[in-house]
């Protein structure tokens, strides 16, 4: 969450994205699958990938890459 900065007045809006990590937890890909109706939140989600490039998530215990669909919902007022 420290890499996500939801804009004001975007609460309740959701962007659906896919994130892929390699076996050591490095971000391989982050793509938006569907945008919300809030343009400021959409722009913020477009910028998340650049912030995640240097982040290491926990290593996959199966030593495999992993991808999952995430719903990014703003709760900021």
N, CA, C and O atoms as a Maestro MAE file, in Angstrom:
{
 s_m_m2io_version
 :::
 2.0.0
}

f_m_ct {
 s_m_title
 :::
 protein
 m_atom[308] {
  # First column is atom index #
  i_m_mmod_type
  r_m_x_coord
  r_m_y_coord
  r_m_z_coord
  i_m_residue_number
  s_m_chain_name
  s_m_pdb_residue_name
  s_m_pdb_atom_name
  i_m_atomic_number
  :::
  1 25 0.804 -1.206 0.000 1 A "UNK " " N  " 7
  2 3 0.000 0.000 0.000 1 A "UNK " " CA " 6
  3 2 0.840 1.261 0.000 1 A "UNK " " C  " 6
  4 15 0.360 2.315 -0.416 1 A "UNK " " O  " 8
  5 25 2.079 1.184 0.455 2 A "UNK " " N  " 7
  6 3 2.886 2.397 0.490 2 A "UNK " " CA " 6
  7 2 3.245 2.884 -0.908 2 A "UNK " " C  " 6
  8 15 3.737 4.004 -1.051 2 A "UNK " " O  " 8
  9 25 3.015 2.080 -1.945 3 A "UNK " " N  " 7
  10 3 3.288 2.484 -3.320 3 A "UNK " " CA " 6
  11 2 2.024 2.939 -4.047 3 A "UNK " " C  " 6
  12 15 2.073 3.271 -5.232 3 A "UNK " " O  " 8
  13 25 0.896 2.953 -3.341 4 A "UNK " " N  " 7
  14 3 -0.394 3.340 -3.924 4 A "UNK " " CA " 6
  15 2 -0.863 4.605 -3.239 4 A "UNK " " C  " 6
  16 15 -1.021 4.641 -2.019 4 A "UNK " " O  " 8
  17 25 -1.084 5.640 -4.027 5 A "UNK " " N  " 7
  18 3 -1.487 6.942 -3.503 5 A "UNK " " CA " 6
  19 2 -2.839 7.325 -4.110 5 A "UNK " " C  " 6
  20 15 -2.889 8.062 -5.095 5 A "UNK " " O  " 8
  21 25 -3.934 6.830 -3.528 6 A "UNK " " N  " 7
  22 3 -5.246 7.108 -4.119 6 A "UNK " " CA " 6
  23 2 -5.574 8.595 -4.087 6 A "UNK " " C  " 6
  24 15 -5.371 9.257 -3.070 6 A "UNK " " O  " 8
  25 25 -6.070 9.107 -5.177 7 A "UNK " " N  " 7
  26 3 -6.412 10.528 -5.236 7 A "UNK " " CA " 6
  27 2 -7.657 10.842 -4.415 7 A "UNK " " C  " 6
  28 15 -8.479 9.966 -4.145 7 A "UNK " " O  " 8
  29 25 -7.777 12.095 -4.026 8 A "UNK " " N  " 7
  30 3 -8.981 12.553 -3.329 8 A "UNK " " CA " 6
  31 2 -10.211 12.333 -4.202 8 A "UNK " " C  " 6
  32 15 -10.134 12.377 -5.430 8 A "UNK " " O  " 8
  33 25 -11.321 12.101 -3.564 9 A "UNK " " N  " 7
  34 3 -12.610 11.911 -4.238 9 A "UNK " " CA " 6
  35 2 -12.640 10.706 -5.171 9 A "UNK " " C  " 6
  36 15 -13.397 10.695 -6.142 9 A "UNK " " O  " 8
  37 25 -11.826 9.694 -4.889 10 A "UNK " " N  " 7
  38 3 -11.838 8.478 -5.718 10 A "UNK " " CA " 6
  39 2 -12.372 7.277 -4.945 10 A "UNK " " C  " 6
  40 15 -12.365 6.157 -5.455 10 A "UNK " " O  " 8
  41 25 -12.831 7.505 -3.724 11 A "UNK " " N  " 7
  42 3 -13.285 6.400 -2.882 11 A "UNK " " CA " 6
  43 2 -14.405 5.611 -3.554 11 A "UNK " " C  " 6
  44 15 -15.292 6.164 -4.204 11 A "UNK " " O  " 8
  45 25 -14.324 4.307 -3.371 12 A "UNK " " N  " 7
  46 3 -15.341 3.414 -3.910 12 A "UNK " " CA " 6
  47 2 -15.106 2.974 -5.343 12 A "UNK " " C  " 6
  48 15 -15.798 2.081 -5.832 12 A "UNK " " O  " 8
  49 25 -14.153 3.577 -6.021 13 A "UNK " " N  " 7
  50 3 -13.854 3.200 -7.405 13 A "UNK " " CA " 6
  51 2 -12.804 2.096 -7.409 13 A "UNK " " C  " 6
  52 15 -11.925 2.054 -6.549 13 A "UNK " " O  " 8
  53 25 -12.910 1.201 -8.390 14 A "UNK " " N  " 7
  54 3 -12.031 0.036 -8.456 14 A "UNK " " CA " 6
  55 2 -11.422 -0.115 -9.845 14 A "UNK " " C  " 6
  56 15 -12.097 0.049 -10.861 14 A "UNK " " O  " 8
  57 25 -10.143 -0.428 -9.863 15 A "UNK " " N  " 7
  58 3 -9.416 -0.774 -11.085 15 A "UNK " " CA " 6
  59 2 -9.002 -2.232 -10.946 15 A "UNK " " C  " 6
  60 15 -8.500 -2.640 -9.899 15 A "UNK " " O  " 8
  61 25 -9.210 -3.012 -11.993 16 A "UNK " " N  " 7
  62 3 -8.804 -4.423 -11.989 16 A "UNK " " CA " 6
  63 2 -7.492 -4.541 -12.755 16 A "UNK " " C  " 6
  64 15 -7.364 -4.035 -13.870 16 A "UNK " " O  " 8
  65 25 -6.512 -5.220 -12.140 17 A "UNK " " N  " 7
  66 3 -5.196 -5.361 -12.758 17 A "UNK " " CA " 6
  67 2 -4.675 -6.773 -12.548 17 A "UNK " " C  " 6
  68 15 -5.200 -7.535 -11.737 17 A "UNK " " O  " 8
  69 25 -3.638 -7.101 -13.294 18 A "UNK " " N  " 7
  70 3 -2.949 -8.370 -13.101 18 A "UNK " " CA " 6
  71 2 -1.503 -8.052 -12.758 18 A "UNK " " C  " 6
  72 15 -0.878 -7.185 -13.369 18 A "UNK " " O  " 8
  73 25 -0.986 -8.765 -11.777 19 A "UNK " " N  " 7
  74 3 0.410 -8.609 -11.390 19 A "UNK " " CA " 6
  75 2 1.086 -9.973 -11.513 19 A "UNK " " C  " 6
  76 15 0.541 -10.996 -11.099 19 A "UNK " " O  " 8
  77 25 2.277 -9.959 -12.088 20 A "UNK " " N  " 7
  78 3 3.045 -11.195 -12.239 20 A "UNK " " CA " 6
  79 2 4.387 -11.019 -11.551 20 A "UNK " " C  " 6
  80 15 5.085 -10.026 -11.759 20 A "UNK " " O  " 8
  81 25 4.736 -11.997 -10.729 21 A "UNK " " N  " 7
  82 3 6.002 -11.994 -10.004 21 A "UNK " " CA " 6
  83 2 6.830 -13.193 -10.441 21 A "UNK " " C  " 6
  84 15 6.287 -14.263 -10.714 21 A "UNK " " O  " 8
  85 25 8.153 -13.013 -10.507 22 A "UNK " " N  " 7
  86 3 8.991 -14.176 -10.788 22 A "UNK " " CA " 6
  87 2 9.203 -14.961 -9.490 22 A "UNK " " C  " 6
  88 15 8.677 -14.581 -8.444 22 A "UNK " " O  " 8
  89 25 9.956 -16.030 -9.552 23 A "UNK " " N  " 7
  90 3 10.078 -16.931 -8.398 23 A "UNK " " CA " 6
  91 2 10.749 -16.286 -7.192 23 A "UNK " " C  " 6
  92 15 10.547 -16.735 -6.064 23 A "UNK " " O  " 8
  93 25 11.554 -15.228 -7.414 24 A "UNK " " N  " 7
  94 3 12.198 -14.575 -6.270 24 A "UNK " " CA " 6
  95 2 11.377 -13.399 -5.728 24 A "UNK " " C  " 6
  96 15 11.780 -12.753 -4.761 24 A "UNK " " O  " 8
  97 25 10.232 -13.124 -6.351 25 A "UNK " " N  " 7
  98 3 9.354 -12.067 -5.865 25 A "UNK " " CA " 6
  99 2 9.489 -10.740 -6.585 25 A "UNK " " C  " 6
  100 15 8.915 -9.744 -6.146 25 A "UNK " " O  " 8
  101 25 10.232 -10.703 -7.677 26 A "UNK " " N  " 7
  102 3 10.398 -9.479 -8.461 26 A "UNK " " CA " 6
  103 2 9.218 -9.315 -9.417 26 A "UNK " " C  " 6
  104 15 8.747 -10.287 -10.006 26 A "UNK " " O  " 8
  105 25 8.746 -8.073 -9.565 27 A "UNK " " N  " 7
  106 3 7.621 -7.797 -10.456 27 A "UNK " " CA " 6
  107 2 8.073 -7.954 -11.904 27 A "UNK " " C  " 6
  108 15 8.998 -7.280 -12.356 27 A "UNK " " O  " 8
  109 25 7.410 -8.851 -12.621 28 A "UNK " " N  " 7
  110 3 7.666 -9.059 -14.042 28 A "UNK " " CA " 6
  111 2 6.724 -8.192 -14.870 28 A "UNK " " C  " 6
  112 15 7.122 -7.599 -15.872 28 A "UNK " " O  " 8
  113 25 5.472 -8.130 -14.433 29 A "UNK " " N  " 7
  114 3 4.471 -7.403 -15.204 29 A "UNK " " CA " 6
  115 2 3.378 -6.887 -14.286 29 A "UNK " " C  " 6
  116 15 3.038 -7.517 -13.284 29 A "UNK " " O  " 8
  117 25 2.839 -5.746 -14.636 30 A "UNK " " N  " 7
  118 3 1.670 -5.183 -13.981 30 A "UNK " " CA " 6
  119 2 0.866 -4.518 -15.073 30 A "UNK " " C  " 6
  120 15 1.328 -3.560 -15.693 30 A "UNK " " O  " 8
  121 25 -0.347 -5.021 -15.317 31 A "UNK " " N  " 7
  122 3 -1.197 -4.476 -16.379 31 A "UNK " " CA " 6
  123 2 -2.596 -4.232 -15.861 31 A "UNK " " C  " 6
  124 15 -3.145 -5.024 -15.095 31 A "UNK " " O  " 8
  125 25 -3.157 -3.125 -16.292 32 A "UNK " " N  " 7
  126 3 -4.545 -2.827 -15.962 32 A "UNK " " CA " 6
  127 2 -5.435 -3.594 -16.928 32 A "UNK " " C  " 6
  128 15 -5.261 -3.525 -18.144 32 A "UNK " " O  " 8
  129 25 -6.395 -4.329 -16.365 33 A "UNK " " N  " 7
  130 3 -7.347 -5.075 -17.185 33 A "UNK " " CA " 6
  131 2 -8.608 -4.279 -17.448 33 A "UNK " " C  " 6
  132 15 -9.165 -4.335 -18.544 33 A "UNK " " O  " 8
  133 25 -9.065 -3.531 -16.439 34 A "UNK " " N  " 7
  134 3 -10.230 -2.658 -16.631 34 A "UNK " " CA " 6
  135 2 -10.116 -1.459 -15.692 34 A "UNK " " C  " 6
  136 15 -9.766 -1.579 -14.518 34 A "UNK " " O  " 8
  137 25 -10.422 -0.321 -16.257 35 A "UNK " " N  " 7
  138 3 -10.339 0.932 -15.517 35 A "UNK " " CA " 6
  139 2 -11.649 1.246 -14.811 35 A "UNK " " C  " 6
  140 15 -12.697 0.678 -15.120 35 A "UNK " " O  " 8
  141 25 -11.561 2.173 -13.848 36 A "UNK " " N  " 7
  142 3 -12.750 2.661 -13.153 36 A "UNK " " CA " 6
  143 2 -13.318 3.852 -13.935 36 A "UNK " " C  " 6
  144 15 -12.802 4.217 -14.992 36 A "UNK " " O  " 8
  145 25 -14.362 4.434 -13.412 37 A "UNK " " N  " 7
  146 3 -14.924 5.638 -14.030 37 A "UNK " " CA " 6
  147 2 -14.269 6.908 -13.482 37 A "UNK " " C  " 6
  148 15 -14.673 8.017 -13.830 37 A "UNK " " O  " 8
  149 25 -13.249 6.742 -12.618 38 A "UNK " " N  " 7
  150 3 -12.549 7.883 -12.034 38 A "UNK " " CA " 6
  151 2 -11.189 8.031 -12.720 38 A "UNK " " C  " 6
  152 15 -10.303 7.198 -12.528 38 A "UNK " " O  " 8
  153 25 -11.023 9.076 -13.508 39 A "UNK " " N  " 7
  154 3 -9.804 9.259 -14.296 39 A "UNK " " CA " 6
  155 2 -8.559 9.440 -13.433 39 A "UNK " " C  " 6
  156 15 -7.480 8.981 -13.808 39 A "UNK " " O  " 8
  157 25 -8.691 10.103 -12.284 40 A "UNK " " N  " 7
  158 3 -7.534 10.305 -11.411 40 A "UNK " " CA " 6
  159 2 -7.043 8.968 -10.841 40 A "UNK " " C  " 6
  160 15 -5.837 8.734 -10.763 40 A "UNK " " O  " 8
  161 25 -7.956 8.109 -10.450 41 A "UNK " " N  " 7
  162 3 -7.572 6.783 -9.957 41 A "UNK " " CA " 6
  163 2 -6.939 5.963 -11.075 41 A "UNK " " C  " 6
  164 15 -5.959 5.256 -10.841 41 A "UNK " " O  " 8
  165 25 -7.477 6.045 -12.265 42 A "UNK " " N  " 7
  166 3 -6.912 5.321 -13.407 42 A "UNK " " CA " 6
  167 2 -5.468 5.749 -13.657 42 A "UNK " " C  " 6
  168 15 -4.600 4.909 -13.892 42 A "UNK " " O  " 8
  169 25 -5.215 7.053 -13.605 43 A "UNK " " N  " 7
  170 3 -3.861 7.574 -13.813 43 A "UNK " " CA " 6
  171 2 -2.920 7.068 -12.723 43 A "UNK " " C  " 6
  172 15 -1.788 6.680 -13.011 43 A "UNK " " O  " 8
  173 25 -3.380 7.072 -11.476 44 A "UNK " " N  " 7
  174 3 -2.574 6.562 -10.363 44 A "UNK " " CA " 6
  175 2 -2.212 5.093 -10.589 44 A "UNK " " C  " 6
  176 15 -1.071 4.695 -10.360 44 A "UNK " " O  " 8
  177 25 -3.158 4.303 -11.028 45 A "UNK " " N  " 7
  178 3 -2.897 2.878 -11.264 45 A "UNK " " CA " 6
  179 2 -1.931 2.669 -12.425 45 A "UNK " " C  " 6
  180 15 -1.153 1.715 -12.420 45 A "UNK " " O  " 8
  181 25 -1.975 3.552 -13.416 46 A "UNK " " N  " 7
  182 3 -1.012 3.460 -14.514 46 A "UNK " " CA " 6
  183 2 0.414 3.701 -14.023 46 A "UNK " " C  " 6
  184 15 1.364 3.183 -14.610 46 A "UNK " " O  " 8
  185 25 0.570 4.474 -12.966 47 A "UNK " " N  " 7
  186 3 1.900 4.813 -12.451 47 A "UNK " " CA " 6
  187 2 2.436 3.794 -11.439 47 A "UNK " " C  " 6
  188 15 3.615 3.844 -11.087 47 A "UNK " " O  " 8
  189 25 1.601 2.884 -10.974 48 A "UNK " " N  " 7
  190 3 2.041 1.924 -9.953 48 A "UNK " " CA " 6
  191 2 3.179 1.035 -10.453 48 A "UNK " " C  " 6
  192 15 4.105 0.747 -9.694 48 A "UNK " " O  " 8
  193 25 3.132 0.604 -11.689 49 A "UNK " " N  " 7
  194 3 4.160 -0.312 -12.197 49 A "UNK " " CA " 6
  195 2 5.554 0.283 -12.039 49 A "UNK " " C  " 6
  196 15 6.482 -0.420 -11.640 49 A "UNK " " O  " 8
  197 25 5.713 1.564 -12.344 50 A "UNK " " N  " 7
  198 3 7.026 2.193 -12.213 50 A "UNK " " CA " 6
  199 2 7.516 2.168 -10.770 50 A "UNK " " C  " 6
  200 15 8.716 2.051 -10.522 50 A "UNK " " O  " 8
  201 25 6.593 2.278 -9.820 51 A "UNK " " N  " 7
  202 3 6.977 2.254 -8.405 51 A "UNK " " CA " 6
  203 2 7.321 0.848 -7.921 51 A "UNK " " C  " 6
  204 15 8.080 0.692 -6.965 51 A "UNK " " O  " 8
  205 25 6.770 -0.175 -8.573 52 A "UNK " " N  " 7
  206 3 6.976 -1.548 -8.129 52 A "UNK " " CA " 6
  207 2 8.214 -2.208 -8.725 52 A "UNK " " C  " 6
  208 15 8.573 -3.316 -8.326 52 A "UNK " " O  " 8
  209 25 8.869 -1.546 -9.673 53 A "UNK " " N  " 7
  210 3 10.008 -2.151 -10.362 53 A "UNK " " CA " 6
  211 2 11.091 -2.619 -9.394 53 A "UNK " " C  " 6
  212 15 11.644 -3.702 -9.587 53 A "UNK " " O  " 8
  213 25 11.408 -1.852 -8.375 54 A "UNK " " N  " 7
  214 3 12.473 -2.216 -7.455 54 A "UNK " " CA " 6
  215 2 12.010 -2.957 -6.208 54 A "UNK " " C  " 6
  216 15 12.822 -3.233 -5.324 54 A "UNK " " O  " 8
  217 25 10.722 -3.284 -6.115 55 A "UNK " " N  " 7
  218 3 10.182 -3.937 -4.925 55 A "UNK " " CA " 6
  219 2 10.320 -5.449 -5.042 55 A "UNK " " C  " 6
  220 15 10.019 -6.028 -6.086 55 A "UNK " " O  " 8
  221 25 10.771 -6.080 -3.977 56 A "UNK " " N  " 7
  222 3 10.806 -7.540 -3.931 56 A "UNK " " CA " 6
  223 2 9.723 -8.022 -2.975 56 A "UNK " " C  " 6
  224 15 9.724 -7.688 -1.790 56 A "UNK " " O  " 8
  225 25 8.814 -8.802 -3.503 57 A "UNK " " N  " 7
  226 3 7.793 -9.446 -2.693 57 A "UNK " " CA " 6
  227 2 8.389 -10.735 -2.125 57 A "UNK " " C  " 6
  228 15 9.476 -11.133 -2.542 57 A "UNK " " O  " 8
  229 25 7.719 -11.390 -1.199 58 A "UNK " " N  " 7
  230 3 8.262 -12.652 -0.665 58 A "UNK " " CA " 6
  231 2 8.503 -13.677 -1.772 58 A "UNK " " C  " 6
  232 15 7.747 -13.758 -2.741 58 A "UNK " " O  " 8
  233 25 9.549 -14.440 -1.610 59 A "UNK " " N  " 7
  234 3 9.926 -15.486 -2.574 59 A "UNK " " CA " 6
  235 2 8.849 -16.565 -2.612 59 A "UNK " " C  " 6
  236 15 8.284 -16.914 -1.576 59 A "UNK " " O  " 8
  237 25 8.565 -17.089 -3.792 60 A "UNK " " N  " 7
  238 3 7.604 -18.168 -3.949 60 A "UNK " " CA " 6
  239 2 8.241 -19.464 -3.436 60 A "UNK " " C  " 6
  240 15 9.298 -19.864 -3.925 60 A "UNK " " O  " 8
  241 25 7.618 -20.117 -2.467 61 A "UNK " " N  " 7
  242 3 8.209 -21.349 -1.913 61 A "UNK " " CA " 6
  243 2 8.304 -22.483 -2.929 61 A "UNK " " C  " 6
  244 15 9.067 -23.429 -2.733 61 A "UNK " " O  " 8
  245 25 7.531 -22.394 -4.020 62 A "UNK " " N  " 7
  246 3 7.583 -23.423 -5.058 62 A "UNK " " CA " 6
  247 2 8.581 -23.083 -6.163 62 A "UNK " " C  " 6
  248 15 8.706 -23.817 -7.142 62 A "UNK " " O  " 8
  249 25 9.295 -21.956 -5.998 63 A "UNK " " N  " 7
  250 3 10.264 -21.497 -7.004 63 A "UNK " " CA " 6
  251 2 9.660 -21.390 -8.394 63 A "UNK " " C  " 6
  252 15 10.266 -21.807 -9.382 63 A "UNK " " O  " 8
  253 25 8.468 -20.831 -8.459 64 A "UNK " " N  " 7
  254 3 7.772 -20.623 -9.731 64 A "UNK " " CA " 6
  255 2 7.310 -19.176 -9.813 64 A "UNK " " C  " 6
  256 15 7.113 -18.510 -8.797 64 A "UNK " " O  " 8
  257 25 7.139 -18.700 -11.052 65 A "UNK " " N  " 7
  258 3 6.536 -17.384 -11.212 65 A "UNK " " CA " 6
  259 2 5.053 -17.495 -10.849 65 A "UNK " " C  " 6
  260 15 4.480 -18.584 -10.817 65 A "UNK " " O  " 8
  261 25 4.458 -16.349 -10.581 66 A "UNK " " N  " 7
  262 3 3.090 -16.334 -10.073 66 A "UNK " " CA " 6
  263 2 2.382 -15.106 -10.611 66 A "UNK " " C  " 6
  264 15 2.966 -14.023 -10.657 66 A "UNK " " O  " 8
  265 25 1.137 -15.262 -11.017 67 A "UNK " " N  " 7
  266 3 0.351 -14.095 -11.414 67 A "UNK " " CA " 6
  267 2 -1.033 -14.188 -10.777 67 A "UNK " " C  " 6
  268 15 -1.573 -15.272 -10.557 67 A "UNK " " O  " 8
  269 25 -1.578 -13.021 -10.493 68 A "UNK " " N  " 7
  270 3 -2.897 -12.964 -9.872 68 A "UNK " " CA " 6
  271 2 -3.606 -11.679 -10.299 68 A "UNK " " C  " 6
  272 15 -2.972 -10.665 -10.587 68 A "UNK " " O  " 8
  273 25 -4.902 -11.749 -10.332 69 A "UNK " " N  " 7
  274 3 -5.707 -10.569 -10.626 69 A "UNK " " CA " 6
  275 2 -6.020 -9.885 -9.309 69 A "UNK " " C  " 6
  276 15 -6.423 -10.532 -8.342 69 A "UNK " " O  " 8
  277 25 -5.834 -8.579 -9.277 70 A "UNK " " N  " 7
  278 3 -6.087 -7.788 -8.085 70 A "UNK " " CA " 6
  279 2 -7.101 -6.691 -8.397 70 A "UNK " " C  " 6
  280 15 -7.107 -6.126 -9.491 70 A "UNK " " O  " 8
  281 25 -7.942 -6.404 -7.437 71 A "UNK " " N  " 7
  282 3 -8.865 -5.278 -7.519 71 A "UNK " " CA " 6
  283 2 -8.310 -4.173 -6.635 71 A "UNK " " C  " 6
  284 15 -8.179 -4.347 -5.423 71 A "UNK " " O  " 8
  285 25 -7.989 -3.053 -7.234 72 A "UNK " " N  " 7
  286 3 -7.439 -1.925 -6.509 72 A "UNK " " CA " 6
  287 2 -8.581 -0.940 -6.271 72 A "UNK " " C  " 6
  288 15 -9.046 -0.267 -7.191 72 A "UNK " " O  " 8
  289 25 -9.018 -0.874 -5.021 73 A "UNK " " N  " 7
  290 3 -10.152 -0.038 -4.659 73 A "UNK " " CA " 6
  291 2 -9.690 1.094 -3.758 73 A "UNK " " C  " 6
  292 15 -9.008 0.872 -2.757 73 A "UNK " " O  " 8
  293 25 -10.067 2.301 -4.123 74 A "UNK " " N  " 7
  294 3 -9.711 3.462 -3.316 74 A "UNK " " CA " 6
  295 2 -10.686 3.611 -2.168 74 A "UNK " " C  " 6
  296 15 -11.901 3.547 -2.360 74 A "UNK " " O  " 8
  297 25 -10.151 3.810 -0.966 75 A "UNK " " N  " 7
  298 3 -11.015 4.071 0.184 75 A "UNK " " CA " 6
  299 2 -10.741 5.451 0.765 75 A "UNK " " C  " 6
  300 15 -11.232 5.790 1.842 75 A "UNK " " O  " 8
  301 25 -9.943 6.254 0.033 76 A "UNK " " N  " 7
  302 3 -9.591 7.591 0.495 76 A "UNK " " CA " 6
  303 2 -10.710 8.576 0.186 76 A "UNK " " C  " 6
  304 15 -11.314 8.519 -0.885 76 A "UNK " " O  " 8
  305 25 -10.984 9.470 1.113 77 A "UNK " " N  " 7
  306 3 -12.028 10.495 0.907 77 A "UNK " " CA " 6
  307 2 -11.440 11.733 0.284 77 A "UNK " " C  " 6
  308 15 -12.159 12.701 0.035 77 A "UNK " " O  " 8
  :::
 }
 m_bond[307] {
  # First column is bond index #
  i_m_from
  i_m_to
  i_m_order
  :::
  1 1 2 1
  2 2 3 1
  3 3 4 2
  4 3 5 1
  5 5 6 1
  6 6 7 1
  7 7 8 2
  8 7 9 1
  9 9 10 1
  10 10 11 1
  11 11 12 2
  12 11 13 1
  13 13 14 1
  14 14 15 1
  15 15 16 2
  16 15 17 1
  17 17 18 1
  18 18 19 1
  19 19 20 2
  20 19 21 1
  21 21 22 1
  22 22 23 1
  23 23 24 2
  24 23 25 1
  25 25 26 1
  26 26 27 1
  27 27 28 2
  28 27 29 1
  29 29 30 1
  30 30 31 1
  31 31 32 2
  32 31 33 1
  33 33 34 1
  34 34 35 1
  35 35 36 2
  36 35 37 1
  37 37 38 1
  38 38 39 1
  39 39 40 2
  40 39 41 1
  41 41 42 1
  42 42 43 1
  43 43 44 2
  44 43 45 1
  45 45 46 1
  46 46 47 1
  47 47 48 2
  48 47 49 1
  49 49 50 1
  50 50 51 1
  51 51 52 2
  52 51 53 1
  53 53 54 1
  54 54 55 1
  55 55 56 2
  56 55 57 1
  57 57 58 1
  58 58 59 1
  59 59 60 2
  60 59 61 1
  61 61 62 1
  62 62 63 1
  63 63 64 2
  64 63 65 1
  65 65 66 1
  66 66 67 1
  67 67 68 2
  68 67 69 1
  69 69 70 1
  70 70 71 1
  71 71 72 2
  72 71 73 1
  73 73 74 1
  74 74 75 1
  75 75 76 2
  76 75 77 1
  77 77 78 1
  78 78 79 1
  79 79 80 2
  80 79 81 1
  81 81 82 1
  82 82 83 1
  83 83 84 2
  84 83 85 1
  85 85 86 1
  86 86 87 1
  87 87 88 2
  88 87 89 1
  89 89 90 1
  90 90 91 1
  91 91 92 2
  92 91 93 1
  93 93 94 1
  94 94 95 1
  95 95 96 2
  96 95 97 1
  97 97 98 1
  98 98 99 1
  99 99 100 2
  100 99 101 1
  101 101 102 1
  102 102 103 1
  103 103 104 2
  104 103 105 1
  105 105 106 1
  106 106 107 1
  107 107 108 2
  108 107 109 1
  109 109 110 1
  110 110 111 1
  111 111 112 2
  112 111 113 1
  113 113 114 1
  114 114 115 1
  115 115 116 2
  116 115 117 1
  117 117 118 1
  118 118 119 1
  119 119 120 2
  120 119 121 1
  121 121 122 1
  122 122 123 1
  123 123 124 2
  124 123 125 1
  125 125 126 1
  126 126 127 1
  127 127 128 2
  128 127 129 1
  129 129 130 1
  130 130 131 1
  131 131 132 2
  132 131 133 1
  133 133 134 1
  134 134 135 1
  135 135 136 2
  136 135 137 1
  137 137 138 1
  138 138 139 1
  139 139 140 2
  140 139 141 1
  141 141 142 1
  142 142 143 1
  143 143 144 2
  144 143 145 1
  145 145 146 1
  146 146 147 1
  147 147 148 2
  148 147 149 1
  149 149 150 1
  150 150 151 1
  151 151 152 2
  152 151 153 1
  153 153 154 1
  154 154 155 1
  155 155 156 2
  156 155 157 1
  157 157 158 1
  158 158 159 1
  159 159 160 2
  160 159 161 1
  161 161 162 1
  162 162 163 1
  163 163 164 2
  164 163 165 1
  165 165 166 1
  166 166 167 1
  167 167 168 2
  168 167 169 1
  169 169 170 1
  170 170 171 1
  171 171 172 2
  172 171 173 1
  173 173 174 1
  174 174 175 1
  175 175 176 2
  176 175 177 1
  177 177 178 1
  178 178 179 1
  179 179 180 2
  180 179 181 1
  181 181 182 1
  182 182 183 1
  183 183 184 2
  184 183 185 1
  185 185 186 1
  186 186 187 1
  187 187 188 2
  188 187 189 1
  189 189 190 1
  190 190 191 1
  191 191 192 2
  192 191 193 1
  193 193 194 1
  194 194 195 1
  195 195 196 2
  196 195 197 1
  197 197 198 1
  198 198 199 1
  199 199 200 2
  200 199 201 1
  201 201 202 1
  202 202 203 1
  203 203 204 2
  204 203 205 1
  205 205 206 1
  206 206 207 1
  207 207 208 2
  208 207 209 1
  209 209 210 1
  210 210 211 1
  211 211 212 2
  212 211 213 1
  213 213 214 1
  214 214 215 1
  215 215 216 2
  216 215 217 1
  217 217 218 1
  218 218 219 1
  219 219 220 2
  220 219 221 1
  221 221 222 1
  222 222 223 1
  223 223 224 2
  224 223 225 1
  225 225 226 1
  226 226 227 1
  227 227 228 2
  228 227 229 1
  229 229 230 1
  230 230 231 1
  231 231 232 2
  232 231 233 1
  233 233 234 1
  234 234 235 1
  235 235 236 2
  236 235 237 1
  237 237 238 1
  238 238 239 1
  239 239 240 2
  240 239 241 1
  241 241 242 1
  242 242 243 1
  243 243 244 2
  244 243 245 1
  245 245 246 1
  246 246 247 1
  247 247 248 2
  248 247 249 1
  249 249 250 1
  250 250 251 1
  251 251 252 2
  252 251 253 1
  253 253 254 1
  254 254 255 1
  255 255 256 2
  256 255 257 1
  257 257 258 1
  258 258 259 1
  259 259 260 2
  260 259 261 1
  261 261 262 1
  262 262 263 1
  263 263 264 2
  264 263 265 1
  265 265 266 1
  266 266 267 1
  267 267 268 2
  268 267 269 1
  269 269 270 1
  270 270 271 1
  271 271 272 2
  272 271 273 1
  273 273 274 1
  274 274 275 1
  275 275 276 2
  276 275 277 1
  277 277 278 1
  278 278 279 1
  279 279 280 2
  280 279 281 1
  281 281 282 1
  282 282 283 1
  283 283 284 2
  284 283 285 1
  285 285 286 1
  286 286 287 1
  287 287 288 2
  288 287 289 1
  289 289 290 1
  290 290 291 1
  291 291 292 2
  292 291 293 1
  293 293 294 1
  294 294 295 1
  295 295 296 2
  296 295 297 1
  297 297 298 1
  298 298 299 1
  299 299 300 2
  300 299 301 1
  301 301 302 1
  302 302 303 1
  303 303 304 2
  304 303 305 1
  305 305 306 1
  306 306 307 1
  307 307 308 2
  :::
 }
}
